[in-house]
Amino acid sequence: MNRTERFYRINNLLRGTSTVSTATLLHELEVSRATLHRDLEYMCDRMDVPIIYDHAKRGYRIDSPTSDGVGHELPGLWFNSRELHALLTFHHFLDNLEPGLLSPHIAPLKARIQALLGSKEKTLAEVSARIRILPQAVRYSEPTCFQLAAHTLLARKQMRFRYHSRGRDDITERAVSPQRLVHYRDNWYLDAWDHGKRALRTFALERIREPLELKEDARDISEKYLDRHFSESYGIFSGRPRRKAVLRFSPQRTRWVADEIWHPQQKGWFEGDRYCLEIPYSDDRELVLDILKHGPEVEVLQPTSLRNTVFEQLLRAESQYRK
């Protein structure tokens, strides 16, 4: 084994028992006594692993566990700089993820990440001060609803609830087989097989009322089918895409949009200093909102139905200012 593998093996051996004899370490690592001493010295001096020799028990051990009870980890040993930054950011994301929603469940994960990243150079305090996570239009979800949805999803059980639809402003009874939890644009959604509708549906968690776990096993839908149904269309709206939108952006806005990913199957090309974007979609509601936010910097070229919808929305907006 190479040196990095030996460090990993030493750390595991010393964490797994009270003391480890020199003979045991030499046998497990298959190295000379001089190499073992160099490895232990390097881990103590360079990695701040508190390894000591216990004369009474005639063996090596890690001096004491960390205050959080997780145990000592080799700081940043297994990660390159990009992976370290990703883990730091993920830890910060967990800290800011809707307080109370996952707190009892993510605390051990956060402690584990903190132990893995326990280096002098990049502290979590510095990361928290220098990385900002700004939620936008977050809608509050009851923690019990999320927990039950996550439980039935992983336990592969059906779930029953009352669902309050915003669009129709009505409440319906639903029995579903949870398939996926989705965190999209700072809000949580449940992709599920609706047994009453006999079709896949997406439910906003904050609109779920009186959730209840059922005894029946959940119906499993293949990942390939789920991807095709939920990922091929635009945004949160599901279904096979039936249309393709073609948008053309102004030269000024092109400098931003040409580098953006609106959809995994999008196509883009330049017409002089303008950028054109083709996007598949099934439901135009979310797409219209994303188009409107660009105001006069974008034009819908196709299809005519989408062009007319955006035009009507602009006229209605304009009428608000002529009163």
C-alpha positions, -999 to 999 in steps of 0.1 A, spaced: 0 0 0 11 36 -6 17 62 20 -17 77 18 -33 43 23 -11 37 53 -22 69 69 -58 58 64 -51 23 78 -33 37 109 -61 61 116 -87 34 114 -67 10 136 -61 36 163 -98 46 163 -110 10 165 -95 0 198 -80 14 230 -43 8 221 -25 -9 192 9 -25 197 39 -18 175 39 -54 164 3 -52 152 9 -20 133 40 -35 116 20 -66 107 -10 -47 93 10 -21 73 38 -45 62 65 -19 67 97 -15 86 99 -1 121 116 30 107 89 36 81 62 32 108 79 58 130 81 83 102 44 78 93 34 83 130 56 114 133 42 129 101 6 123 112 13 140 145 33 170 133 17 177 99 -19 165 103 -24 172 140 -35 137 148 -30 134 186 -13 100 186 5 90 218 23 60 231 7 45 262 36 30 282 12 13 307 -6 -5 279 24 -7 256 7 5 225 -3 35 205 -36 53 207 -53 86 198 -52 108 229 -89 117 232 -120 120 210 -133 153 198 -158 172 219 -186 165 195 -180 127 199 -174 122 162 -138 112 166 -107 126 150 -105 126 112 -75 132 89 -81 169 79 -87 172 42 -65 142 34 -87 126 8 -99 158 -10 -85 181 -36 -92 218 -34 -124 217 -54 -138 188 -33 -129 207 -2 -147 238 -13 -177 217 -23 -179 201 11 -175 234 28 -203 249 8 -225 219 14 -220 222 51 -229 259 49 -260 250 28 -271 225 56 -267 253 81 -291 275 61 -316 249 50 -349 260 65 -341 259 103 -360 230 120 -368 211 89 -340 186 90 -321 196 121 -324 163 140 -313 143 110 -285 164 95 -267 172 128 -246 140 126 -238 146 89 -227 182 96 -205 170 125 -190 144 102 -182 170 75 -168 193 101 -145 166 113 -134 159 77 -126 195 71 -109 203 104 -79 221 90 -62 252 103 -63 269 69 -100 267 61 -122 269 91 -160 266 89 -163 300 107 -145 316 78 -166 299 53 -198 310 70 -185 346 69 -175 345 33 -202 324 16 -237 338 14 -268 317 6 -297 339 -3 -330 320 -5 -357 336 -28 -394 331 -25 -391 303 0 -424 288 11 -425 273 46 -431 236 49 -442 219 81 -413 198 94 -436 168 101 -448 168 65 -412 167 52 -402 140 77 -431 118 68 -426 123 31 -389 114 34 -397 84 56 -423 69 33 -401 76 3 -372 57 17 -393 30 34 -412 25 1 -446 29 16 -477 46 3 -488 80 17 -523 96 20 -529 133 24 -552 162 15 -538 185 -11 -547 222 -15 -542 232 -51 -532 269 -55 -543 270 -91 -579 257 -86 -581 267 -49 -596 233 -40 -587 204 -16 -586 168 -29 -578 135 -12 -547 118 -26 -531 84 -21 -496 83 -36 -465 62 -39 -436 87 -33 -408 85 -59 -385 115 -53 -381 146 -32 -370 176 -52 -355 208 -39 -362 233 -67 -358 271 -66 -356 271 -28 -387 250 -23 -395 213 -18 -416 191 -40 -427 155 -40 -427 135 -72 -452 106 -68 -474 81 -85 -510 92 -78 -531 61 -74 -564 80 -80 -552 97 -111 -532 67 -122 -504 90 -133 -473 107 -120 -478 140 -103 -457 167 -85 -469 180 -52 -456 212 -34 -449 200 2 -462 232 18 -497 224 2 -499 190 17 -523 186 47 -528 158 72 -502 134 58 -505 98 68 -483 67 62 -502 37 47 -494 0 52 -494 -7 15 -460 -9 -3 -453 19 -27 -454 13 -64 -419 16 -79 -414 36 -111 -382 31 -130 -356 59 -129 -355 60 -166 -393 66 -168 -391 92 -140 -363 111 -158 -382 110 -191 -414 122 -175 -401 149 -151 -368 161 -167 -375 164 -204 -400 193 -200 -393 228 -187 -389 235 -150 -411 219 -124 -439 210 -148 -438 174 -160 -449 155 -191 -433 148 -224 -425 181 -242 -450 189 -269 -435 222 -282 -402 240 -287 -398 276 -278 -373 297 -298 -362 329 -281 -339 356 -294 -320 379 -270 -306 414 -274 -269 419 -279 -266 433 -244 -285 403 -227 -267 378 -249 -235 382 -229 -253 366 -199 -278 342 -215 -254 325 -239 -237 310 -208 -268 299 -190 -284 264 -189 -322 268 -191 -328 231 -200 -306 200 -204 -318 195 -240 -316 232 -251 -300 243 -283 -283 277 -288 -268 296 -317 -258 331 -326 -274 353 -352 -248 380 -355 -245 396 -321 -278 381 -309 -282 347 -292 -311 323 -300 -322 297 -276 -344 266 -283 -362 250 -253 -386 220 -252 -416 224 -229 -450 210 -222 -465 237 -199 -457 273 -206 -465 288 -172 -430 288 -157 -414 295 -191 -435 326 -196 -424 339 -162 -387 334 -171 -392 351 -204 -410 381 -189 -382 388 -164 -360 397 -194 -385 424 -205 -376 441 -238 -343 422 -240 -359 390 -255 -383 382 -283 -403 349 -287 -399 337 -323 -418 304 -320 -443 290 -314 -470 316 -322 -491 305 -292 -463 312 -268 -455 345 -286 -492 355 -282 -493 345 -245 -462 367 -237 -476 396 -257 -509 394 -238 -491 394 -205 -471 424 -215 -502 443 -226 -519 435 -192 -488 447 -174 -487 479 -195 -524 485 -187 -517 487 -150 -496 519 -157 -522 536 -179 -548 540 -152 
